[in-house]
Amino acid sequence: MSVRRRDLIRHFEKHGFWLLREGAKHSIYTNGDKVIPVKRHRTLDRITANELCKQAGIPPIF
């Protein structure tokens, strides 16, 4: 099962993250304390999306 990147970004923004900058292959999101790189693919697998949520310290919902 896969997760749309757009849904993952909305989940991050809902928990106080914002776009810091665009890298070569990733979009970098931050909340002021933590910096999370999100790959620029249309879909991410569920395990990767949950790991990104875990790194960010927000509840995984995927």
Order of alpha helices (4+ residues) and beta strands (2+ residues): beta-alpha-beta-beta-beta-beta-alpha
